[in-house]
Amino acid sequence: MLVNPLSWAVLALCLVGPLARLAAAAQPHTHTFRYMLTNTTVLEYHCKSIGPCVSCTILEKKADQCQPFGNKEPLSCREEVVDFDQGNPHHVEAARKHSLSLPANDSEHQTQRPEPPAWGSCLIVTTTENLRFMIFVLLNLSLLIVAGSIVFWRNRLIKQEQHRRIRMRIQS
């Protein structure tokens, strides 16, 4: 049984970590996707996550929604068209830098509107990360038990040897 207050503090820190990560992962994430429609018009999709973060399959790992962490989450998006005609030319340049290019439609020779994204990238899959963390904690606890028992056994042998030497001195 743990009696030392430091041991209680270490145990509390081990248990608080996964709970804090679960709370952070439960908050919805937001994504913004921008597409240049014309020289002064930008199509923006403002999306929020509507489901849990899941791992991508091997075939999906190279897709944009799985980059850079290899995970994805379902999104719900609303569309907004921003027109910079009356605006500042610096805003138009900034919008061009941060916008994605649209694929050209060969049959009509004009750009087509993209579909709103259904998936977006996310940082961690909480169930996988919690499982990894618990495996890490269990491995450390097992190492603590093995190393602690070895130290305890070694100290017992040293004390027995010291008692034997003291008995030898007393007898001589």
BALOBA-1460 file (C-alpha; in Angstrom, 3 decimals):
// residues 172
<rec num="1" residu="m" x="0.000" y="0.000" z="0.000"/>
<rec num="2" residu="l" x="1.193" y="3.490" z="-0.857"/>
<rec num="3" residu="v" x="1.950" y="5.494" z="2.295"/>
<rec num="4" residu="n" x="4.407" y="8.075" z="1.035"/>
<rec num="5" residu="p" x="2.722" y="11.363" z="-0.092"/>
<rec num="6" residu="l" x="5.122" y="11.539" z="-3.021"/>
<rec num="7" residu="s" x="3.841" y="8.151" z="-4.211"/>
<rec num="8" residu="w" x="0.274" y="9.461" z="-4.061"/>
<rec num="9" residu="a" x="1.296" y="12.518" z="-6.089"/>
<rec num="10" residu="v" x="2.961" y="10.354" z="-8.765"/>
<rec num="11" residu="l" x="-0.101" y="8.111" z="-8.936"/>
<rec num="12" residu="a" x="-2.388" y="11.158" z="-9.273"/>
<rec num="13" residu="l" x="-0.254" y="12.560" z="-12.101"/>
<rec num="14" residu="c" x="-0.387" y="9.211" z="-13.912"/>
<rec num="15" residu="l" x="-4.170" y="9.204" z="-13.757"/>
<rec num="16" residu="v" x="-4.717" y="12.913" z="-14.526"/>
<rec num="17" residu="g" x="-2.803" y="12.750" z="-17.852"/>
<rec num="18" residu="p" x="-5.283" y="10.571" z="-19.767"/>
<rec num="19" residu="l" x="-8.253" y="12.437" z="-18.291"/>
<rec num="20" residu="a" x="-6.867" y="15.802" z="-19.408"/>
<rec num="21" residu="r" x="-6.232" y="14.466" z="-22.924"/>
<rec num="22" residu="l" x="-9.768" y="13.087" z="-23.084"/>
<rec num="23" residu="a" x="-11.188" y="16.466" z="-22.087"/>
<rec num="24" residu="a" x="-9.077" y="18.268" z="-24.708"/>
<rec num="25" residu="a" x="-10.055" y="15.806" z="-27.431"/>
<rec num="26" residu="a" x="-13.757" y="16.123" z="-26.567"/>
<rec num="27" residu="q" x="-13.796" y="19.781" z="-27.624"/>
<rec num="28" residu="p" x="-14.852" y="20.267" z="-31.270"/>
<rec num="29" residu="h" x="-12.134" y="21.365" z="-33.654"/>
<rec num="30" residu="t" x="-12.668" y="23.946" z="-36.391"/>
<rec num="31" residu="h" x="-11.266" y="23.915" z="-39.911"/>
<rec num="32" residu="t" x="-11.392" y="26.566" z="-42.632"/>
<rec num="33" residu="f" x="-10.938" y="25.710" z="-46.308"/>
<rec num="34" residu="r" x="-10.524" y="28.526" z="-48.880"/>
<rec num="35" residu="y" x="-10.837" y="28.319" z="-52.655"/>
<rec num="36" residu="m" x="-10.276" y="31.208" z="-55.094"/>
<rec num="37" residu="l" x="-13.329" y="31.432" z="-57.394"/>
<rec num="38" residu="t" x="-12.273" y="34.589" z="-59.262"/>
<rec num="39" residu="n" x="-9.499" y="37.151" z="-58.785"/>
<rec num="40" residu="t" x="-11.493" y="38.903" z="-56.059"/>
<rec num="41" residu="t" x="-13.858" y="36.201" z="-54.776"/>
<rec num="42" residu="v" x="-13.007" y="33.486" z="-52.276"/>
<rec num="43" residu="l" x="-15.176" y="30.521" z="-51.343"/>
<rec num="44" residu="e" x="-14.705" y="29.599" z="-47.682"/>
<rec num="45" residu="y" x="-15.934" y="26.508" z="-45.899"/>
<rec num="46" residu="h" x="-16.073" y="26.924" z="-42.123"/>
<rec num="47" residu="c" x="-16.205" y="23.430" z="-40.678"/>
<rec num="48" residu="k" x="-16.457" y="21.958" z="-37.203"/>
<rec num="49" residu="s" x="-15.918" y="18.397" z="-36.093"/>
<rec num="50" residu="i" x="-19.040" y="16.346" z="-35.450"/>
<rec num="51" residu="g" x="-17.509" y="13.030" z="-34.465"/>
<rec num="52" residu="p" x="-14.500" y="11.365" z="-32.892"/>
<rec num="53" residu="c" x="-11.022" y="11.330" z="-34.356"/>
<rec num="54" residu="v" x="-10.323" y="7.961" z="-36.016"/>
<rec num="55" residu="s" x="-7.235" y="6.434" z="-37.603"/>
<rec num="56" residu="c" x="-7.000" y="6.474" z="-41.379"/>
<rec num="57" residu="t" x="-6.675" y="3.216" z="-43.280"/>
<rec num="58" residu="i" x="-3.454" y="2.372" z="-45.066"/>
<rec num="59" residu="l" x="-4.956" y="3.469" z="-48.389"/>
<rec num="60" residu="e" x="-6.076" y="6.829" z="-46.951"/>
<rec num="61" residu="k" x="-2.763" y="7.773" z="-45.285"/>
<rec num="62" residu="k" x="-1.613" y="9.894" z="-48.270"/>
<rec num="63" residu="a" x="-4.921" y="11.799" z="-48.594"/>
<rec num="64" residu="d" x="-5.147" y="15.444" z="-47.473"/>
<rec num="65" residu="q" x="-7.686" y="14.738" z="-44.743"/>
<rec num="66" residu="c" x="-5.240" y="12.312" z="-43.084"/>
<rec num="67" residu="q" x="-2.174" y="14.565" z="-43.182"/>
<rec num="68" residu="p" x="0.009" y="15.203" z="-41.156"/>
<rec num="69" residu="f" x="-0.908" y="12.839" z="-38.282"/>
<rec num="70" residu="g" x="-2.651" y="9.937" z="-40.071"/>
<rec num="71" residu="n" x="-6.007" y="10.593" z="-38.378"/>
<rec num="72" residu="k" x="-9.303" y="12.064" z="-39.566"/>
<rec num="73" residu="e" x="-12.582" y="13.334" z="-38.110"/>
<rec num="74" residu="p" x="-16.006" y="13.923" z="-39.711"/>
<rec num="75" residu="l" x="-16.876" y="17.559" z="-40.430"/>
<rec num="76" residu="s" x="-20.009" y="19.654" z="-40.770"/>
<rec num="77" residu="c" x="-19.384" y="22.701" z="-42.981"/>
<rec num="78" residu="r" x="-21.109" y="25.960" z="-43.827"/>
<rec num="79" residu="e" x="-20.290" y="27.857" z="-46.992"/>
<rec num="80" residu="e" x="-19.394" y="31.543" z="-47.231"/>
<rec num="81" residu="v" x="-18.454" y="33.525" z="-50.341"/>
<rec num="82" residu="v" x="-16.181" y="36.504" z="-49.634"/>
<rec num="83" residu="d" x="-15.928" y="39.251" z="-52.251"/>
<rec num="84" residu="f" x="-12.899" y="41.555" z="-52.079"/>
<rec num="85" residu="d" x="-14.020" y="43.998" z="-54.821"/>
<rec num="86" residu="q" x="-14.401" y="46.954" z="-52.493"/>
<rec num="87" residu="g" x="-11.805" y="45.725" z="-50.039"/>
<rec num="88" residu="n" x="-8.141" y="46.268" z="-49.477"/>
<rec num="89" residu="p" x="-5.829" y="44.809" z="-52.179"/>
<rec num="90" residu="h" x="-3.630" y="43.395" z="-49.410"/>
<rec num="91" residu="h" x="-6.549" y="41.227" z="-48.288"/>
<rec num="92" residu="v" x="-6.884" y="39.846" z="-51.826"/>
<rec num="93" residu="e" x="-3.175" y="38.906" z="-51.858"/>
<rec num="94" residu="a" x="-3.458" y="37.291" z="-48.442"/>
<rec num="95" residu="a" x="-6.502" y="35.336" z="-49.599"/>
<rec num="96" residu="r" x="-4.624" y="34.118" z="-52.683"/>
<rec num="97" residu="k" x="-1.680" y="32.927" z="-50.586"/>
<rec num="98" residu="h" x="-3.885" y="30.907" z="-48.215"/>
<rec num="99" residu="s" x="-6.354" y="29.541" z="-50.764"/>
<rec num="100" residu="l" x="-6.396" y="26.254" z="-52.607"/>
<rec num="101" residu="s" x="-6.509" y="26.228" z="-56.390"/>
<rec num="102" residu="l" x="-9.610" y="24.841" z="-58.027"/>
<rec num="103" residu="p" x="-9.386" y="22.132" z="-60.703"/>
<rec num="104" residu="a" x="-10.408" y="23.365" z="-64.131"/>
<rec num="105" residu="n" x="-13.464" y="21.774" z="-65.740"/>
<rec num="106" residu="d" x="-12.389" y="20.879" z="-69.302"/>
<rec num="107" residu="s" x="-15.900" y="20.690" z="-70.751"/>
<rec num="108" residu="e" x="-16.943" y="24.210" z="-69.731"/>
<rec num="109" residu="h" x="-13.471" y="25.857" z="-69.518"/>
<rec num="110" residu="q" x="-14.302" y="27.353" z="-66.141"/>
<rec num="111" residu="t" x="-13.644" y="26.375" z="-62.589"/>
<rec num="112" residu="q" x="-16.169" y="24.233" z="-60.782"/>
<rec num="113" residu="r" x="-17.212" y="24.717" z="-57.168"/>
<rec num="114" residu="p" x="-15.691" y="22.133" z="-54.857"/>
<rec num="115" residu="e" x="-17.759" y="19.932" z="-52.615"/>
<rec num="116" residu="p" x="-17.608" y="20.791" z="-48.921"/>
<rec num="117" residu="p" x="-15.089" y="18.544" z="-47.187"/>
<rec num="118" residu="a" x="-16.553" y="15.610" z="-45.285"/>
<rec num="119" residu="w" x="-13.378" y="14.798" z="-43.325"/>
<rec num="120" residu="g" x="-10.578" y="16.855" z="-41.774"/>
<rec num="121" residu="s" x="-7.290" y="16.005" z="-40.132"/>
<rec num="122" residu="c" x="-7.050" y="15.712" z="-36.360"/>
<rec num="123" residu="l" x="-4.269" y="15.291" z="-33.848"/>
<rec num="124" residu="i" x="-4.846" y="12.130" z="-31.798"/>
<rec num="125" residu="v" x="-7.174" y="9.176" z="-31.567"/>
<rec num="126" residu="t" x="-8.004" y="9.259" z="-27.874"/>
<rec num="127" residu="t" x="-8.712" y="5.545" z="-27.463"/>
<rec num="128" residu="t" x="-5.417" y="4.551" z="-29.090"/>
<rec num="129" residu="e" x="-3.441" y="7.154" z="-27.168"/>
<rec num="130" residu="n" x="-5.028" y="6.174" z="-23.857"/>
<rec num="131" residu="l" x="-4.263" y="2.515" z="-24.561"/>
<rec num="132" residu="r" x="-0.632" y="3.376" z="-25.346"/>
<rec num="133" residu="f" x="-0.386" y="5.480" z="-22.207"/>
<rec num="134" residu="m" x="-1.829" y="2.729" z="-20.014"/>
<rec num="135" residu="i" x="0.592" y="0.187" z="-21.530"/>
<rec num="136" residu="f" x="3.423" y="2.628" z="-20.752"/>
<rec num="137" residu="v" x="2.240" y="3.012" z="-17.152"/>
<rec num="138" residu="l" x="1.840" y="-0.759" z="-16.709"/>
<rec num="139" residu="l" x="5.317" y="-1.419" z="-18.094"/>
<rec num="140" residu="n" x="6.773" y="1.155" z="-15.715"/>
<rec num="141" residu="l" x="4.902" y="-0.333" z="-12.757"/>
<rec num="142" residu="s" x="6.095" y="-3.832" z="-13.629"/>
<rec num="143" residu="l" x="9.655" y="-2.518" z="-13.930"/>
<rec num="144" residu="l" x="9.206" y="-0.857" z="-10.538"/>
<rec num="145" residu="i" x="8.027" y="-4.130" z="-8.993"/>
<rec num="146" residu="v" x="10.874" y="-6.170" z="-10.508"/>
<rec num="147" residu="a" x="13.569" y="-3.598" z="-9.679"/>
<rec num="148" residu="g" x="12.135" y="-2.987" z="-6.197"/>
<rec num="149" residu="s" x="12.090" y="-6.694" z="-5.394"/>
<rec num="150" residu="i" x="15.701" y="-7.047" z="-6.595"/>
<rec num="151" residu="v" x="16.785" y="-4.106" z="-4.408"/>
<rec num="152" residu="f" x="14.862" y="-5.521" z="-1.436"/>
<rec num="153" residu="w" x="16.414" y="-8.979" z="-1.947"/>
<rec num="154" residu="r" x="19.915" y="-7.466" z="-2.301"/>
<rec num="155" residu="n" x="19.522" y="-5.376" z="0.873"/>
<rec num="156" residu="r" x="18.414" y="-8.481" z="2.737"/>
<rec num="157" residu="l" x="21.529" y="-10.360" z="1.571"/>
<rec num="158" residu="i" x="23.772" y="-7.444" z="2.597"/>
<rec num="159" residu="k" x="22.165" y="-7.290" z="6.073"/>
<rec num="160" residu="q" x="22.555" y="-11.055" z="6.485"/>
<rec num="161" residu="e" x="26.230" y="-10.751" z="5.552"/>
<rec num="162" residu="q" x="26.692" y="-7.867" z="8.007"/>
<rec num="163" residu="h" x="25.017" y="-9.895" z="10.794"/>
<rec num="164" residu="r" x="27.247" y="-12.863" z="9.987"/>
<rec num="165" residu="r" x="30.374" y="-10.676" z="10.220"/>
<rec num="166" residu="i" x="29.214" y="-9.154" z="13.526"/>
<rec num="167" residu="r" x="28.587" y="-12.652" z="14.933"/>
<rec num="168" residu="m" x="32.054" y="-13.715" z="13.781"/>
<rec num="169" residu="r" x="33.620" y="-10.714" z="15.559"/>
<rec num="170" residu="i" x="31.684" y="-11.365" z="18.734"/>
<rec num="171" residu="q" x="32.619" y="-15.045" z="18.736"/>
<rec num="172" residu="s" x="36.310" y="-14.372" z="18.216"/>
